[in-house]
Amino acid sequence: MSEETPKQPVPVDVRAIHQLVRLMKRYDVTAMDIDEGGNKIRLRRRGPELPSGSYVVNAPIAPVAQLAPSLTAPGLTASAPAPAPAAVPTGSVIESPMVGTYYSASSPDLPPFVSVGSVIRADSTVCVIEAMKVFTDIPAGVAGTVIEILVKSGQSVEFGQPLLRVNPA
Amino acid sequence: MWSGLGPEMSVVRADLGELIAFGYEIEEHPLLGVAYRGPAHRLCPDQIEHELATKVIGRRIAVWDRVGSTNDLALRAAASRANEGLVVLAESQTQGRGRRGRSWSAPHGTSILMSILIFPAEPLTLLDRLTAVGAVAVAEVVEEWIRAKAQIKWPNDVRIHGKKVAGILVEVDRTGGVVIGIGLNVNVTSTDLPEELRDTTTSLQDLTGTLVDRSEVARALIHRLDYWYTQGLHPDSDQLGEAWKLRSEHVGHLVRVELEEGSICGRVVDIDLKAGLLLEEEATGATRRIPSVMIRSLSPQKLVEVVDPGC
């Protein structure tokens, strides 16, 4: 708890980066540079239709490491893999935006928000995730029909963990 | 006495009549005049709002008699950002929620059941702080009334000598609205409580020995919530984390932590809003950092009970 001496860079919390990436997606931010306590983080993403994989994280490898700009230039690493993963027949997946405990209903005696076959809109709540007693409603983000629920109520979920499979409308 | 007021007398009379009708205890004497003898048994919106002077919280105050849940009403208002700062209070609720699966109920007119609506920037990155805002604000208000230290059980129950006086439930809406729901036992007596809760629950009246003016408690709570919301949420400030840690009842004590992969017992070396727990494991003596979000629950362990095979 010694905030007075920020000489040594503090290790970056991976979850913090995950959250940043999620916020970039959410607000459609394509580029972000952060310089904090000796850590430089550069995040880039291509577009809203390519959710992940298109950002480059320059987490602190060593205090000295100011990686050559070419390494982190936008798009370089990102455009290497084939941009179109060719329409996956299994539908799109709703991922957990955070770490926490997954709940399928807002209360144990209430019916779940969605079940297999439910028709959802992009703004439908599909579940609630709890972390530190804060309960967060999770929107679908995609319209369609639920074809599979991949987690159980009460289960811990990780950032990016697939929660539901949806057949987009 | 009365005649001294001249023509104003009828106005004062009418005002007094209204206060009495609302439920304030006012004693009248034909010669000595009138005296305030005690608060109304109901929450009084005017008393709560009078010269409140907060920045955000309390811009609008709604007092209800009986609602499903104050959190639900506040969440409904989250549809419009114009409702930021809304405070919903109720005398009783029929579907109050505590921690998942448990209900929160109290006899009519005995508690503070309050939900506030705020729109912090980036609620998801602030989970730890949102939890603490309610806990610290409630703990401070409780301390003001009982003139003793209140403790916070991880992450946000407020307890006095191990007995719960308040619980907090935070919900984040899809619109980015955050509702902090508070249930604070004020004028609840042990006879009001179900048998199984008497040893684990207390109230301001229990602790002070007097009937407490709930409207004043609500005012104080709004003030502290407004303070921490406007000052304490800033990521560069660790004031909130310090206030939270200062009241943590776990530092130096044995706890059992439930993680997804199982539970561990150990002594809490340090507790930090951002970094989580620093735990000295009972079994190995090793010190281990556990991020807050990984902790499903945390319960204090009494020394004599460490025979638990799970430890």
Chai-1 contact restraints between the chains, C-beta under 6 A:
chainA,res_idxA,chainB,res_idxB,connection_type,confidence,min_distance_angstrom,max_distance_angstrom,comment,restraint_id
A,Q19,B,L124,contact,1.0,0.0,6.0,A-B,restraint_1
A,Q19,B,T125,contact,1.0,0.0,6.0,A-B,restraint_2
A,M98,B,L124,contact,1.0,0.0,6.0,A-B,restraint_3
A,V99,B,V293,contact,1.0,0.0,6.0,A-B,restraint_4
A,P108,B,G101,contact,1.0,0.0,6.0,A-B,restraint_5
A,A131,B,L127,contact,1.0,0.0,6.0,A-B,restraint_6
A,A131,B,V293,contact,1.0,0.0,6.0,A-B,restraint_7
A,M132,B,L127,contact,1.0,0.0,6.0,A-B,restraint_8
A,M132,B,D128,contact,1.0,0.0,6.0,A-B,restraint_9
A,M132,B,T131,contact,1.0,0.0,6.0,A-B,restraint_10
A,M132,B,P155,contact,1.0,0.0,6.0,A-B,restraint_11
A,M132,B,S292,contact,1.0,0.0,6.0,A-B,restraint_12
A,K133,B,T131,contact,1.0,0.0,6.0,A-B,restraint_13
A,K133,B,P155,contact,1.0,0.0,6.0,A-B,restraint_14
A,K133,B,N156,contact,1.0,0.0,6.0,A-B,restraint_15
A,V134,B,L127,contact,1.0,0.0,6.0,A-B,restraint_16
A,V134,B,L130,contact,1.0,0.0,6.0,A-B,restraint_17
A,V134,B,T131,contact,1.0,0.0,6.0,A-B,restraint_18
A,V134,B,V170,contact,1.0,0.0,6.0,A-B,restraint_19
A,F135,B,E171,contact,1.0,0.0,6.0,A-B,restraint_20
A,T136,B,V172,contact,1.0,0.0,6.0,A-B,restraint_21
A,D137,B,D173,contact,1.0,0.0,6.0,A-B,restraint_22
A,D137,B,R174,contact,1.0,0.0,6.0,A-B,restraint_23
A,P139,B,R174,contact,1.0,0.0,6.0,A-B,restraint_24
A,S156,B,E260,contact,1.0,0.0,6.0,A-B,restraint_25
